[in-house]
């Protein structure tokens, strides 16, 4: 009994350094940022910071059109990335789960977008998508598929579509690998039994594969939802939220508010609202998953 | 329930990182009257430094310098200049650090507010003013006062009015050592082919030239420029200064909805509607526009002076720059320039006098940054432009002779960097308006009205 107690104490002691680091670099700044959201803190007016209650929240929610346009695109962006990544990831994972030649190579290749540095990724995509010397337009025009270059990052809807698709491309490997790992954990006997009972591949997929992947799907979808909603570098490096704010998402909006407008209190309030939005998204996802169980 | 909680915790942790970014040092500045403090303590500091000199201790100064030219050329020349200073001043050790432009303001902001910033730095033109309003700058007024009392020849050597660009109330918060501008570089061979002999001197004439270029050579874009937010901002800065207007009036009221401002947007619209610039301009970064010009797909390039074009074997014989242009509401040609400065960013420096000495030395000895560092900017000291280097530096010579005489500061109609300029320029309200036009909107009044509130808010904030 005493040995068990001692072992427990040792466990807690060993947790302490990690806990201290988390408290220092995450919890404290989080609480400080939360506190800041109730002030009029402005970098350009040091010493004039005062408590203003929920005024920042009221201003954001009642007057700030930019916040709402960023919020709506953040939702569209995050949900689109999750949906496309999940569907495509499932498809690719199912293919990679089959016995085929060079499966290892395909699995390595599928990881490529995940490991490429964001800066390199953005520079390459900008080159690929350029209207005058971009490879994609060049190939499409050579093949006579299009007559004039597609302006990928110029118009409102096209720029939104383009940054979303690049987001899907970037996040697809995560979804694919996670689902593939889940598929490999499904016992082969289940498929064997289904085959004996006359179930085809499609039925096996819907009645064995999909239900077995429920837990993996729930975790991966939630994580991707959080990452995509919080995603900053993808859009920032491609368009900086432009043109004309068309691809502005909440993280870039909060960043601009904090560092260009110097309104730290206001930006903190926007970040807190972002947190609330993300919680709502996660709850909806949980509810949706539970209903399907 | 546990699972749900863990999901929510994960979401909270993710956003906490963002909040953490906002939750920087929010403590009020320790000393609102830092300038006074520096003055009153200067004697003590000087004494302390003298004692250090006697005791053989070395005063350390951290110097952050932006990459003002090509990497491997500019920074080498700058570091050599610092080495020279260190050799001439054995009691001082200036540590040189080259800083890239990407997110430099955030780099400065984070470092300075957390007390790990540089003692001295060159940075973006408006940066000293931004930090001065935050109370983080050590004024350089003692240097200017010394020059004035000693009747230092440098005062006559400096570009007219340049000292005042960095004056905040009665203090000089930075000293300019070079200027940045934007120019139209054009292909003389393409102009010749199109039969254009007279260079444009007004916006309307420029449009005519562009129309002629388009008509005679439809395969080539008449004009290319960056149109992303930064690029659009630079276009508008050029146009507004050229049209004798700015986002604010001389008495610091918003002038964003001025008819002159509308003329600038109409000019941008004309470029777009008549297809005188590429349709995708709004998504172009400077490198995209340069590439089109370099590859012969454009007749005119608008942007910063690019020395590389004028040194390129294939291009150099067919290049020139356009004359300064006059806007429809201006009475003479005017070209925007930004005064780039060196400033002391450590208001509590223990080596205040050594810092001032180094800043003064840097301004007076900056010649090699142009002649060897090839930073491509316009020197503030007129004597530098008489250096033999400029006999062969085609582009710099052209800018100095053609453009410099029409220089008007970016803060027009206010002479100096005013506190709200940091936000107005940093938030790129002008660029935002231009981007709306580039994306097809033509309701100019509404466009200007949309950002007018932001300009007014910035001015109000500073007034508080």
Interface residues (C-beta under 8 A of the other chain):
Chain A: X25 X26 X27 X29 X30 X32 X33 X34 X35 X36 X39 X41 X42 X43 X44 X45 X46 X47 X48 X49 X126 X130 X131 X132 X133 X149 X151 X152 X153 X154 X155 X156 X159 X222 X223 X226 X227 X230 X239 X240 X242 X243 X244 X245 X246 X251 X254 X255 X256 X258 X259 X260 X261 X262 X264 X267 X268 X271 X272 X274 X275 X278 X279 X281 X282 X283 X285 X286
Chain B: X3 X4 X7 X8 X10 X11 X12 X13 X14 X15 X16 X17 X18 X19 X20 X21 X22 X23 X24 X26 X28 X29 X32 X105 X106 X109 X113 X130 X133 X134 X135 X227 X228 X229 X278 X279 X280 X282 X283 X285 X288 X291 X292 X295 X297 X419 X422 X423 X426 X427 X432 X435 X436 X438 X439 X461 X462 X464
